Amino acid sequence: SFCGLASTAASQPAIAMEGRTSAPRASTGRASRWRQALLPLLPRSTVVRAEEVLPPPPAETEANKGGSAGGKAEDAPVQFELFNREWQNVAQQDNWDGFRIEAATQVTKYLQAAHTLFLGTQLRECGYIYQFGPAFQSEDQRTMLVARVGLDGAVNGRAIQKVGTSSEFKASSNSHLKDAQRNMHEGSFEYTGSDWTMGTKLAWQGAWLFGGAYTQRITPSLQLGGDLTLVAVNGVTSIGQIGMRYTAGRDIFTAALSRTPDPKSPTGANMHECKMQYLRKLGDRLSLGSEFKYSHPDKESGLSLAYEYSLRQARVQGLLDTDGKVSCCVTDFSGFGFSGSIDYARGDYKFGVVMHVLPQPEGQP
């Protein structure tokens, strides 16, 4: 339906490869880079179709570690879809249920084969998932190719190519051999200037989508921007957003106002939603954040609180919201981890255990 398509386009404006919630941002070595490349293609319990590729938030860089106590500004402007990247890093969790194993084999220095197995999961009626795929990364890390194929007929692929120091091409394709409605293909281009950014994309998700985004740094701490997506449904329908990003040392505040078709309106009226996020980095390892959202005209609101504690090879995340959901994810990326998610309103309880079997970083036994 168009409402579901519009929701997907609004919440997933483009595909980003800068990182993923379940990737360790502080890890080192080639194994950690492989891990970041593979995790975006893994099944997730937050979507109906586990094999779909989600747009991940970016990995933390030296420019966005929260700054020093003196309030050092960011070195480069941020793409519009990544305005709230710090909040997404904290709030988005890789929750699952049942037993999960992640295994990888180093084929060559630049090529790795990965295996993913889910047992006793609710993501499939059969109760299990198996996926296999290669991942390639060039020596200069400017070219990355990742693919996955599953027993259920799902085939996913992702490619990223950096051009120069400011441009980046990305492509993603999700195909299902048994269900044509799951097919999705997307290509995008991003450019980052000294004080401005732009991005454009063309996608097929049952209908053609074309979008563009632009941001401008006003002051060293303040950046404004917006994006517009055109959907070839009922003629041409538009989905728009405007937003801001303000950083001051370890404090980050972002806000966005979006306009999308109202799925509850029989006349095709628009719905407006405002989201505000605030994140405070209490140190190099601990981050606390909150999000408030309000939609009009249905006058619905919500509040979320999240925390994250990061170690070199481990991560602890927690989330609590006013919808009655509580979740926690603890992961040791060189060993075991567990996930717990409770939805008190729906009476839904999910718990899972994961085991990582990955190549050791270079220089380690």
C-alpha positions in Angstrom: 0.0 0.0 0.0 1.0 3.6 -0.5 0.8 4.3 3.2 3.4 1.6 4.0 5.5 2.8 1.1 5.4 6.4 2.4 6.3 5.3 5.9 9.3 3.4 4.6 10.5 6.3 2.4 10.1 8.8 5.3 11.9 6.7 7.9 14.6 5.3 5.5 15.5 8.2 3.3 18.7 6.6 1.9 21.0 3.7 2.5 24.1 4.6 4.5 27.1 2.3 5.0 29.0 4.3 7.6 28.1 1.8 10.3 25.4 0.0 12.2 24.0 -0.2 15.7 25.4 -3.6 16.4 28.9 -2.8 15.2 31.6 -2.0 17.8 32.7 1.6 17.1 35.8 1.4 19.2 37.1 -1.9 17.9 40.3 -2.1 15.9 41.8 -4.4 13.2 40.5 -5.8 9.9 38.1 -8.2 11.7 36.1 -5.3 13.1 35.8 -3.7 9.7 34.5 -6.9 8.3 32.0 -7.1 11.1 30.7 -3.6 10.3 30.3 -4.5 6.7 28.4 -7.7 7.3 26.0 -6.7 10.1 23.8 -4.4 8.0 22.7 -7.5 6.1 21.8 -9.6 9.1 18.2 -10.4 10.0 16.6 -8.1 12.6 13.6 -8.6 14.8 12.5 -5.0 14.4 11.1 -5.7 10.9 8.7 -8.1 9.4 11.1 -9.4 6.9 14.3 -10.3 8.6 16.4 -10.3 5.4 15.7 -6.7 4.5 18.6 -4.3 4.6 18.0 -1.5 7.0 19.6 2.0 6.8 22.1 2.0 9.5 23.4 4.9 11.5 27.1 5.9 11.0 30.0 4.6 12.9 31.6 7.1 15.2 34.6 9.0 13.9 37.1 11.3 15.5 35.0 14.2 14.5 31.9 13.1 16.4 33.1 11.5 19.5 31.4 14.2 21.5 34.2 16.8 21.4 36.4 17.9 24.2 35.3 19.7 27.3 36.0 22.9 25.5 33.3 22.2 22.9 35.3 21.5 19.8 33.1 21.8 16.7 32.7 19.0 14.1 35.3 19.0 11.3 32.9 18.2 8.5 29.2 18.8 7.8 26.8 16.0 8.3 24.4 14.5 5.7 20.8 15.2 6.5 19.8 11.6 7.1 22.6 11.4 9.7 21.6 14.4 11.7 20.5 12.3 14.7 23.2 9.6 14.2 24.4 9.7 17.8 20.9 9.1 19.1 20.4 6.3 16.6 23.6 4.7 17.7 22.3 4.6 21.2 18.6 3.8 20.7 18.7 1.3 17.8 19.3 -2.2 19.2 20.0 -5.4 17.4 17.3 -7.4 19.3 16.6 -11.0 18.4 15.1 -14.1 19.9 16.2 -17.7 20.2 19.8 -18.8 19.5 21.9 -17.0 17.0 25.4 -17.7 15.7 27.6 -15.4 13.6 30.6 -17.2 11.9 33.1 -15.9 9.4 36.0 -17.3 7.5 38.9 -15.2 6.1 39.2 -16.4 2.4 41.8 -13.8 1.4 43.2 -10.6 2.9 40.3 -8.7 1.4 37.6 -11.3 1.1 35.6 -12.9 3.9 32.7 -15.4 3.9 30.1 -15.1 6.6 27.4 -17.4 7.9 24.4 -16.5 10.0 22.1 -19.1 11.7 19.0 -18.4 13.8 17.3 -21.2 15.8 14.1 -21.0 17.7 13.3 -17.6 16.3 9.9 -16.0 15.7 11.1 -14.2 12.6 10.1 -17.2 10.5 7.2 -19.6 10.8 9.6 -22.5 10.4 11.6 -21.2 13.4 15.0 -21.0 11.8 17.0 -18.8 9.4 20.3 -19.5 7.6 22.1 -17.0 5.4 25.5 -17.1 3.7 27.4 -14.5 1.7 30.8 -12.9 0.9 32.2 -9.5 1.8 34.9 -7.7 -0.1 36.8 -4.6 0.9 39.6 -3.1 -1.1 42.9 -2.3 0.5 42.3 1.5 0.5 38.8 0.8 1.9 37.2 2.9 -0.9 35.3 -0.1 -2.4 33.1 -2.4 -0.5 30.9 -5.2 -1.8 28.6 -7.3 0.5 26.0 -10.0 -0.5 23.8 -12.4 1.3 21.6 -15.3 0.2 19.1 -17.2 2.4 17.4 -20.6 2.3 14.0 -18.9 1.9 15.0 -17.4 -1.4 16.1 -13.9 -0.3 19.1 -12.4 -2.1 20.6 -9.1 -0.9 23.5 -7.1 -2.2 25.2 -3.8 -1.2 27.9 -1.8 -2.9 29.7 1.4 -1.9 32.4 3.3 -3.9 34.1 6.4 -2.8 35.3 8.9 -5.4 37.8 11.5 -4.4 37.6 12.8 -0.9 34.0 14.2 -1.0 31.8 11.9 -3.1 30.3 8.5 -2.6 28.2 6.2 -4.7 26.0 3.6 -3.1 23.7 0.8 -4.4 21.5 -1.7 -2.7 19.3 -4.5 -4.0 16.9 -6.8 -2.1 15.3 -9.5 -4.1 13.2 -12.5 -3.1 12.8 -15.4 -5.5 9.4 -16.5 -4.0 7.8 -13.1 -3.1 8.0 -10.3 -5.7 6.6 -7.8 -3.2 9.9 -8.0 -1.2 11.9 -6.7 -4.1 13.6 -3.3 -3.6 16.4 -1.6 -5.5 18.1 1.7 -4.7 21.0 3.8 -5.8 22.3 7.0 -4.3 25.0 9.7 -4.5 26.3 11.9 -1.7 28.7 14.8 -1.8 30.2 16.6 1.3 31.6 20.0 0.9 33.4 22.3 3.3 30.2 23.6 4.9 27.4 22.0 3.0 26.2 18.5 1.8 23.9 17.2 -0.8 22.5 13.8 -1.6 20.2 12.2 -4.2 18.7 8.8 -4.7 16.5 6.8 -7.0 14.7 3.7 -5.7 12.1 1.1 -6.6 9.9 -0.2 -3.8 6.8 -1.3 -5.7 6.8 2.2 -7.1 9.4 4.7 -8.2 10.9 7.0 -5.6 13.2 10.0 -6.3 14.6 12.0 -3.5 17.1 14.8 -2.7 18.6 16.3 0.4 20.6 19.5 1.2 22.2 20.8 4.4 24.1 24.0 5.2 26.3 24.7 8.2 25.3 28.1 9.6 27.7 28.3 12.5 30.4 25.8 13.6 27.8 24.2 15.9 24.6 24.7 14.0 23.6 22.9 10.8 20.2 23.2 9.0 18.8 21.0 6.2 15.9 19.2 4.6 15.0 16.6 2.1 12.1 15.9 -0.4 11.0 12.5 -1.8 8.7 12.1 -4.7 6.7 8.9 -5.0 5.0 7.8 -8.3 1.7 6.9 -6.6 -1.6 8.7 -7.4 0.3 10.8 -9.9 3.1 12.2 -7.9 3.1 12.4 -4.1 5.7 14.2 -2.0 7.2 13.5 1.4 9.2 16.3 3.0 11.4 16.9 6.0 13.3 19.9 7.5 15.6 19.6 10.4 18.4 21.1 12.5 21.5 19.8 14.3 23.3 21.6 17.2 26.4 20.3 18.9 28.2 21.9 21.8 31.0 19.8 23.3 29.4 16.6 24.6 25.9 17.8 24.1 24.0 17.1 20.9 20.5 18.3 20.1 18.6 17.5 16.9 15.1 18.2 15.7 13.1 17.4 12.6 9.6 18.2 11.2 8.2 15.8 8.6 5.1 15.8 6.4 3.8 12.5 5.1 0.4 11.2 3.8 -1.9 10.3 6.7 -2.6 6.6 6.5 -5.8 7.1 8.5 -7.2 9.8 6.3 -9.7 8.7 3.5 -9.2 12.0 1.7 -5.4 11.8 1.5 -4.7 14.5 4.0 -1.1 15.0 5.3 0.2 14.2 8.8 2.9 16.3 10.4 5.3 14.9 13.0 7.9 16.6 15.1 10.8 14.7 16.6 13.5 16.1 19.0 16.5 14.2 20.3 19.0 15.1 23.0 22.1 13.2 23.8 24.8 13.8 26.5 28.1 12.0 26.5 29.1 11.6 30.1 32.5 10.2 29.0 34.3 8.3 26.3 32.2 5.2 27.0 28.8 6.2 28.5 26.1 8.1 26.6 22.6 9.0 27.7 19.8 10.2 25.4 16.1 10.9 25.0 13.7 11.5 22.2 10.3 13.2 22.2 7.9 13.0 19.3 4.5 14.5 18.6 2.2 14.1 15.6 -0.7 16.2 14.3 -3.6 16.0 13.8 -4.0 12.7 15.7 -2.2 14.4 18.7 -0.1 11.3 19.5 3.1 11.7 21.5 5.9 9.5 22.8 9.0 9.7 24.9 12.0 7.4 24.8 15.1 7.1 27.1 18.2 5.2 26.1 21.7 4.5 27.3 24.9 3.0 25.9 28.1 1.8 27.5 30.8 0.8 25.1 34.0 -1.2 25.6 36.6 -2.1 23.1 35.0 -5.3 22.1 31.7 -5.2 23.9 28.6 -3.0 24.2 25.7 -2.6 26.6 22.5 -0.8 25.4 19.1 -0.2 27.1 15.9 1.5 25.9 12.7 2.5 27.7 9.7 4.2 26.1 6.2 5.3 27.0 4.6 2.7 24.7 5.4 0.1 27.4 8.5 -1.3 25.7 11.7 -2.2 27.6 14.8 -3.7 25.8 18.4 -4.4 26.5 21.2 -5.8 24.4 24.6 -6.9 25.7 27.1 -8.1 23.2 30.7 -9.2 23.3 31.8 -9.1 19.7 34.5 -11.7 20.3 32.3 -14.1 22.2 28.8 -14.3 23.6 25.9 -11.9 24.1 22.3 -11.8 24.9 19.2 -9.7 24.0 15.9 -9.1 25.9 12.9 -7.2 24.7 9.5 -6.8 26.5 6.4 -5.2 25.2 4.1 -4.9 28.2 1.2 -3.5 26.2 1.1 -6.5 23.8 2.4 -9.1 26.2 5.3 -9.9 23.9 8.5 -11.2 25.5 11.6 -12.0 23.4 15.0 -13.3 24.7 18.0 -14.5 22.7 21.6 -15.5 22.9 24.3 -15.0 20.3 27.7 -16.5 19.7 30.3 -14.8 17.5 32.9 -16.9 15.7 34.9 -14.4 13.8 38.5 -14.1 12.6 40.9 -12.5 15.1 42.3 -9.0 14.3 45.6 -9.0 12.5 48.5 -9.4 14.9 46.6 -11.5 17.4 46.7 -15.3 17.8 
